[in-house]
């Protein structure tokens, strides 16, 4: 009997999954498949931390499918070839997937669609991973927005996103299942051998966890999101970003849940974070290489410095500035960092140390559980000043003042830098002023002087602006 293939990619969920519902609606047996394609041209390979998450997310998805009488078929190799081979094996008359927006992904999907069209096989990509398609939100002249405020106002003027689709209650199975790889043979979880334990302690990947996390956020932190979201200590944010990155929850589900909560300044602020994600994916759709190319071409002349020792100190959380180091150690242990601290750490690397933003972006790509091909480079370029709607070049965070403002009691710093646990509050963000002085073997002195580094950065930025 002919079958329908549902190709899972960055949409590892059952609820609000249009491709899955289309496969079910075809009336034919459904074969869910995930293809591990690590060599595709123009598609960025996952970093080691993302590979760890992917392992557990695929396991959770397979368990959910089995509860419906189905299962997840795993194949490895070039997706063009693998999907074609599977379609022939299973006598597929249709294949459905949800769209992704990297230029390389779009080109590959178009090739696959054309190949199936020639064979008379239905091949359809559907909207699932954004609230609005990138081509839906454009200026009056039909060009993409480069300023977030105008972009988000245009989004809010659109008709509200459609209601999320319910998860299917069953999936018709084929008479004979095709061969599947064994997930453990892919060795994805072994890409982080030194961090697997701490990642597992911090996170439980999967759709069920994503939905529970959203419910907990709505019942708790959302009410004070506007006031508390910049405080890194405690649980003031949703921590949904990795679940969104892997599609364990969809943006329409979040939108509907938050808007049902009722209009408020807090919910508007949170929805704007979804809006920034939309903006980043719009930029990715219209830009070929956000992770390598400056959006603002004048930054091609920027005098970045090569400082291997300073870069290593930043990566290890040994810069001597506690708010920066706490964030980098949180990243190392959990694969995640509070958003405000990400901004401070990125500003420190690019402006205090004058190290190319691409070095930081690559480190975050490897270390983050929520590494995203749009958000990661867009955020780094925003901080460095070379991206769309970028932060002003003269905005250089003072890491001491930022720490004192956002972590006034030092709780965040004490948690992630235990060697500073006994430092009094007045010195927690200035440990070099502690009495008695700290030994450098306990905690390092600052690797740069803030005032001198700020002046050096301002001079470097002026050098590409002609004054």
C-alpha positions as CSV (number, residue, x, y, z in Angstrom):
1,X,0.0,0.0,0.0
2,X,1.4,3.5,-0.8
3,X,2.6,5.5,2.2
4,X,3.2,9.1,3.3
5,X,6.5,10.1,4.7
6,X,6.7,12.8,7.3
7,X,10.3,14.2,7.5
8,X,11.1,15.6,10.9
9,X,13.8,18.2,11.1
10,X,13.8,21.1,13.6
11,X,10.2,20.3,14.6
12,X,10.6,17.4,17.0
13,X,7.0,17.4,18.4
14,X,3.6,16.0,17.8
15,X,1.4,19.0,18.6
16,X,1.1,21.9,16.2
17,X,3.0,19.9,13.6
18,X,1.4,20.7,10.2
19,X,3.6,18.1,8.3
20,X,2.5,15.3,10.7
21,X,-1.2,16.3,10.4
22,X,-0.9,16.4,6.5
23,X,0.6,12.9,6.6
24,X,-2.3,11.7,8.8
25,X,-4.8,13.5,6.5
26,X,-3.5,11.7,3.4
27,X,-5.3,8.6,4.5
28,X,-2.2,6.4,4.0
29,X,0.1,4.8,6.4
30,X,2.6,7.3,7.9
31,X,6.3,6.8,8.1
32,X,8.0,9.4,10.4
33,X,11.7,9.8,9.6
34,X,14.6,11.9,10.8
35,X,17.7,12.2,8.6
36,X,21.1,13.1,10.2
37,X,22.7,15.0,7.3
38,X,26.0,16.4,8.6
39,X,27.6,17.2,5.2
40,X,24.9,19.3,3.5
41,X,26.2,22.3,1.6
42,X,25.2,25.6,3.1
43,X,23.7,24.0,6.3
44,X,25.7,24.5,9.4
45,X,26.6,21.3,11.3
46,X,25.4,21.1,14.8
47,X,27.8,21.8,17.6
48,X,28.6,19.1,20.3
49,X,26.1,20.5,22.8
50,X,23.3,20.6,20.3
51,X,24.2,17.0,19.3
52,X,23.7,16.0,23.0
53,X,20.3,17.6,23.0
54,X,19.4,16.1,19.7
55,X,20.1,12.6,21.0
56,X,17.7,12.9,23.9
57,X,15.1,14.8,21.9
58,X,14.9,12.1,19.2
59,X,14.6,9.5,21.9
60,X,11.7,11.4,23.4
61,X,10.0,11.8,20.0
62,X,10.3,8.1,19.2
63,X,8.7,7.3,22.6
64,X,5.8,9.7,21.8
65,X,5.3,8.2,18.4
66,X,5.3,4.6,19.8
67,X,2.5,5.6,22.2
68,X,0.5,6.3,19.0
69,X,1.3,3.0,17.4
70,X,4.1,4.4,15.3
71,X,7.9,4.9,15.5
72,X,10.7,7.2,14.3
73,X,12.8,5.9,11.4
74,X,16.4,7.1,11.6
75,X,18.7,7.4,8.6
76,X,22.1,9.0,8.2
77,X,23.5,10.6,5.0
78,X,22.8,13.2,2.4
79,X,19.1,14.0,2.8
80,X,18.6,14.3,-1.0
81,X,19.7,10.6,-1.4
82,X,18.3,9.2,1.8
83,X,14.8,10.6,1.4
84,X,14.7,9.4,-2.3
85,X,15.8,5.9,-1.3
86,X,13.2,5.7,1.5
87,X,10.4,6.9,-0.8
88,X,11.2,4.1,-3.2
89,X,11.5,1.5,-0.4
90,X,8.1,2.5,1.1
91,X,6.3,3.2,-2.2
92,X,5.7,6.7,-0.9
93,X,3.1,8.8,-2.8
94,X,3.6,11.9,-0.7
95,X,6.3,13.5,1.6
96,X,5.7,16.3,4.0
97,X,8.0,18.5,6.0
98,X,8.0,21.8,7.8
99,X,10.0,24.6,6.4
100,X,13.4,25.7,7.7
101,X,15.0,29.0,6.6
102,X,18.7,28.6,6.2
103,X,19.6,29.3,2.6
104,X,21.3,25.9,2.2
105,X,18.2,24.2,3.7
106,X,15.9,26.0,1.3
107,X,18.0,25.1,-1.7
108,X,18.2,21.4,-0.7
109,X,14.4,21.3,-0.1
110,X,13.8,22.8,-3.5
111,X,16.0,20.1,-5.2
112,X,14.1,17.4,-3.3
113,X,10.7,18.8,-4.2
114,X,11.7,19.1,-7.9
115,X,12.9,15.5,-7.9
116,X,9.7,14.2,-6.4
117,X,7.6,16.3,-8.8
118,X,9.3,14.6,-11.7
119,X,8.3,11.3,-10.3
120,X,4.7,12.3,-9.6
121,X,5.1,12.2,-5.9
122,X,3.5,14.9,-3.8
123,X,6.2,16.9,-1.9
124,X,5.1,19.8,0.3
125,X,6.8,22.1,2.8
126,X,4.5,23.6,5.4
127,X,4.7,26.5,7.9
128,X,5.3,25.5,11.5
129,X,8.4,27.1,12.9
130,X,7.7,30.8,12.7
131,X,4.7,33.0,13.4
132,X,5.1,34.8,10.1
133,X,6.9,33.7,6.9
134,X,9.9,35.9,6.2
135,X,8.4,37.0,2.9
136,X,5.2,38.1,4.6
137,X,6.8,40.9,6.6
138,X,8.4,43.4,4.3
139,X,8.5,47.2,3.9
140,X,6.2,49.2,1.7
141,X,8.8,48.8,-1.1
142,X,8.9,45.0,-0.6
143,X,12.3,44.9,1.0
144,X,13.1,43.2,4.3
145,X,13.1,45.2,7.5
146,X,16.5,46.1,9.0
147,X,15.2,47.7,12.2
148,X,13.5,45.5,14.8
149,X,11.0,48.0,16.1
150,X,9.5,48.6,12.6
151,X,9.6,44.9,11.9
152,X,7.7,44.0,15.1
153,X,5.1,46.7,14.5
154,X,4.5,45.2,11.1
155,X,4.1,41.8,12.6
156,X,1.6,43.0,15.2
157,X,-0.4,44.7,12.5
158,X,-0.9,41.3,10.8
159,X,-3.7,38.9,11.5
160,X,-2.9,37.0,14.7
161,X,-1.2,33.6,14.1
162,X,-3.6,30.7,13.5
163,X,-4.5,28.4,16.4
164,X,-2.0,25.6,17.0
165,X,-3.0,22.2,15.7
166,X,-3.7,19.4,18.2
167,X,-1.5,16.4,18.4
168,X,-2.8,13.3,16.6
169,X,-4.3,10.5,18.8
170,X,-3.1,7.8,16.5
171,X,-1.0,7.3,13.4
172,X,-1.7,4.5,10.9
173,X,1.3,2.2,10.6
174,X,2.7,0.5,7.4
175,X,2.4,-3.3,7.1
176,X,6.2,-3.5,7.2
177,X,8.5,-0.9,8.7
178,X,11.6,0.1,6.8
179,X,15.0,-0.3,8.3
180,X,16.1,2.2,10.9
181,X,19.5,3.1,12.4
182,X,20.0,2.6,16.1
183,X,20.1,6.0,17.8
184,X,23.0,5.0,20.1
185,X,25.1,4.1,17.1
186,X,25.1,7.8,16.1
187,X,27.0,8.6,19.3
188,X,25.5,12.0,19.5
189,X,25.4,12.1,23.3
190,X,29.1,11.3,23.5
191,X,30.0,14.5,21.8
192,X,30.2,16.2,25.3
193,X,31.8,13.5,27.4
194,X,33.0,15.9,30.2
195,X,29.7,17.8,30.3
196,X,27.1,15.1,29.8
197,X,26.4,14.7,33.5
198,X,25.9,18.4,34.2
199,X,23.8,18.9,31.0
200,X,21.6,16.0,32.1
201,X,21.2,17.5,35.5
202,X,20.1,20.9,34.0
203,X,17.8,19.8,31.2
204,X,15.3,17.2,30.1
205,X,14.8,17.5,26.4
206,X,11.5,16.6,24.8
207,X,8.0,17.9,24.0
208,X,6.5,17.0,27.4
209,X,9.1,19.0,29.2
210,X,8.7,22.0,26.9
211,X,4.9,22.1,27.5
212,X,5.4,21.7,31.3
213,X,8.0,24.5,31.3
214,X,5.6,26.8,29.4
215,X,2.8,26.1,31.9
216,X,5.1,26.7,34.9
217,X,6.3,30.0,33.4
218,X,2.7,31.2,32.8
219,X,1.7,30.3,36.3
220,X,4.8,31.9,37.9
221,X,7.5,34.1,36.4
222,X,5.5,35.7,33.6
223,X,3.6,38.1,35.9
224,X,7.0,39.7,36.9
225,X,8.8,39.1,33.6
226,X,9.1,42.8,32.9
227,X,10.7,43.6,36.2
228,X,12.8,40.5,36.8
229,X,13.9,39.2,33.4
230,X,17.3,41.0,33.6
231,X,18.1,39.4,37.0
232,X,20.3,36.3,36.3
233,X,19.8,34.8,39.8
234,X,16.6,32.8,40.2
235,X,14.1,31.6,37.6
236,X,12.8,34.8,36.0
237,X,12.8,33.7,32.4
238,X,11.0,30.9,30.5
239,X,14.1,28.8,29.5
240,X,12.1,27.7,26.5
241,X,14.9,28.6,24.0
242,X,16.4,25.1,23.5
243,X,12.9,23.6,23.2
244,X,12.1,26.2,20.5
245,X,15.4,25.6,18.7
246,X,14.6,21.9,18.3
247,X,11.0,22.5,17.7
248,X,9.8,20.6,20.8
249,X,7.3,23.4,21.1
250,X,6.2,25.8,18.4
251,X,6.0,29.6,18.4
252,X,2.2,29.5,17.8
253,X,1.7,27.4,20.9
254,X,3.6,29.9,23.0
255,X,1.8,32.9,21.3
256,X,-1.6,31.4,22.0
257,X,-0.8,30.5,25.6
258,X,0.7,33.9,26.4
259,X,-2.1,35.9,24.7
260,X,-4.7,33.7,26.5
261,X,-3.0,34.7,29.8
262,X,-4.3,38.2,29.1
263,X,-2.9,41.6,27.9
264,X,-0.2,43.1,30.1
265,X,3.1,44.8,29.9
266,X,4.8,41.6,30.9
267,X,3.2,39.5,28.2
268,X,3.9,42.1,25.6
269,X,7.6,42.1,26.6
270,X,7.7,38.4,26.4
271,X,6.0,38.2,23.0
272,X,8.6,40.8,21.8
273,X,11.2,38.1,22.5
274,X,9.4,35.8,20.1
275,X,9.4,38.8,17.8
276,X,13.2,39.1,18.0
277,X,13.4,35.4,17.0
278,X,11.2,36.1,14.0
279,X,13.4,39.1,13.1
280,X,16.5,37.0,13.3
281,X,15.1,34.3,11.0
282,X,13.9,37.0,8.6
283,X,17.5,38.3,8.4
284,X,18.8,34.7,7.9
285,X,16.3,34.2,5.1
286,X,17.6,37.3,3.3
287,X,21.3,36.9,4.1
288,X,23.5,34.1,2.9
289,X,26.1,33.9,5.6
290,X,25.2,35.6,8.9
291,X,27.7,33.6,10.9
292,X,30.7,34.9,8.8
293,X,29.8,38.1,7.0
294,X,29.3,41.5,8.7
295,X,25.9,42.9,7.9
296,X,27.5,46.3,7.9
297,X,30.4,46.2,5.4
298,X,32.4,48.9,7.0
299,X,33.2,46.4,9.8
300,X,35.3,44.5,7.2
301,X,38.0,47.1,8.1
302,X,37.6,46.8,11.9
303,X,41.0,46.3,13.7
304,X,40.2,43.1,15.6
305,X,43.0,41.8,17.8
306,X,44.4,38.2,18.0
307,X,44.8,37.4,21.7
308,X,44.7,33.7,22.3
309,X,45.4,34.0,26.0
310,X,42.6,36.5,26.5
311,X,40.2,34.4,24.4
312,X,41.0,31.3,26.6
313,X,40.5,33.3,29.8
314,X,37.1,34.4,28.5
315,X,36.1,30.9,27.5
316,X,37.1,29.5,30.9
317,X,35.5,32.2,33.0
318,X,38.8,33.6,34.2
319,X,38.7,37.2,33.1
320,X,38.7,38.6,36.6
321,X,35.2,40.2,36.1
322,X,32.8,38.1,38.1
323,X,29.6,38.8,36.1
324,X,31.4,37.7,32.9
325,X,33.0,34.7,34.5
326,X,29.9,33.5,36.2
327,X,28.1,33.6,32.9
328,X,30.8,31.7,31.1
329,X,30.9,29.1,33.8
330,X,27.1,28.7,33.7
331,X,27.5,28.1,30.0
332,X,30.2,25.5,30.5
333,X,28.1,23.6,33.1
334,X,24.6,23.8,31.7
335,X,24.9,24.8,28.0
336,X,22.9,27.9,28.7
337,X,23.4,31.4,29.9
338,X,21.1,34.1,31.1
339,X,20.3,36.4,28.2
340,X,21.4,39.7,29.8
341,X,24.7,38.0,30.9
342,X,25.2,36.8,27.3
343,X,25.1,40.4,26.2
344,X,27.6,41.5,28.9
345,X,29.9,38.6,28.0
346,X,29.7,39.2,24.3
347,X,30.3,42.9,24.8
348,X,33.4,42.2,26.9
349,X,34.9,39.9,24.3
350,X,34.3,42.3,21.3
351,X,34.8,45.7,23.0
352,X,37.0,45.2,26.0
353,X,39.2,42.6,24.3
354,X,38.6,43.6,20.6
355,X,38.4,40.0,19.7
356,X,36.4,39.2,16.5
357,X,32.8,38.5,17.2
358,X,33.0,35.4,15.1
359,X,35.3,33.7,17.7
360,X,32.6,34.2,20.3
361,X,29.8,33.2,18.0
362,X,31.6,29.9,17.2
363,X,32.1,29.2,20.9
364,X,28.5,29.8,21.7
365,X,27.5,27.6,18.7
366,X,29.5,24.8,20.2
367,X,28.5,25.3,23.8
368,X,24.8,26.3,23.8
369,X,21.9,23.9,24.0
370,X,19.8,26.6,22.2
371,X,22.3,27.3,19.5
372,X,20.3,28.6,16.5
373,X,21.5,29.4,13.0
374,X,19.6,32.7,13.1
375,X,19.6,33.9,16.7
376,X,23.2,33.2,17.5
377,X,24.9,35.2,14.7
378,X,22.3,38.0,14.8
379,X,22.7,38.5,18.5
380,X,26.5,38.5,18.2
381,X,26.5,41.0,15.4
382,X,24.0,43.1,17.3
383,X,26.3,43.4,20.3
384,X,29.5,43.9,18.2
385,X,27.7,46.7,16.3
386,X,28.1,45.2,12.9
387,X,24.6,43.8,12.4
388,X,21.1,44.9,11.7
389,X,19.6,47.3,14.2
390,X,22.9,47.0,16.0
391,X,23.7,48.4,19.4
392,X,25.5,51.8,19.2
393,X,29.2,51.5,19.0
394,X,29.6,53.6,22.1
395,X,27.5,51.3,24.2
396,X,30.2,49.4,26.1
397,X,29.0,47.7,29.2
398,X,30.9,48.3,32.4
399,X,31.0,44.7,33.8
400,X,31.4,45.9,37.3
401,X,28.4,48.3,37.2
402,X,26.3,45.7,35.3
403,X,27.1,43.1,38.0
404,X,26.2,45.5,40.8
405,X,22.9,46.5,39.1
406,X,21.7,43.0,38.0
407,X,23.1,40.9,40.7
408,X,23.2,43.2,43.7
409,X,23.5,40.6,46.3
410,X,26.0,38.6,44.4
411,X,23.9,35.4,44.5
412,X,24.5,34.6,40.8
413,X,28.2,35.1,41.1
414,X,28.5,33.1,44.3
415,X,26.7,30.2,42.7
416,X,28.9,29.9,39.7
417,X,32.2,31.1,41.2
418,X,32.4,29.3,44.5
419,X,35.9,30.7,45.2
420,X,34.2,34.1,45.8
421,X,31.5,32.7,48.1
422,X,33.0,34.4,51.2
423,X,33.6,37.8,49.6
424,X,31.4,40.5,51.2
425,X,28.7,42.1,49.1
426,X,30.5,45.4,48.7
427,X,33.4,43.6,46.9
428,X,31.7,40.7,45.2
429,X,31.8,42.4,41.8
430,X,35.2,44.1,42.6
431,X,37.1,41.2,44.2
432,X,40.4,42.9,43.7
433,X,39.3,45.3,46.4
434,X,38.7,42.5,49.0
435,X,40.5,42.7,52.3
436,X,42.6,40.6,52.7
437,X,43.5,40.5,48.9
438,X,42.7,37.3,47.0
439,X,45.5,35.3,45.7
440,X,45.7,35.0,41.9
441,X,45.7,31.3,42.3
442,X,42.2,31.6,43.9
443,X,40.7,34.1,41.4
444,X,42.5,36.2,38.8
445,X,42.9,39.9,38.7
446,X,41.1,41.6,35.8
447,X,42.8,40.9,32.5
448,X,42.1,44.4,31.2
449,X,41.5,47.8,32.8
450,X,37.9,48.8,32.0
451,X,38.6,52.5,31.4
452,X,41.6,51.9,29.2
453,X,39.8,49.1,27.3
454,X,36.8,51.4,26.7
455,X,38.9,54.2,25.2
456,X,40.7,51.7,23.0
457,X,37.4,50.3,21.7
458,X,36.0,53.7,21.0
459,X,39.1,54.6,19.0
460,X,38.8,51.4,17.0
461,X,35.2,52.0,16.2
462,X,35.9,55.6,15.2
463,X,38.6,54.4,12.9
464,X,36.1,52.7,10.6
465,X,33.7,55.6,10.8
466,X,36.1,58.3,9.6
467,X,36.3,60.2,12.8
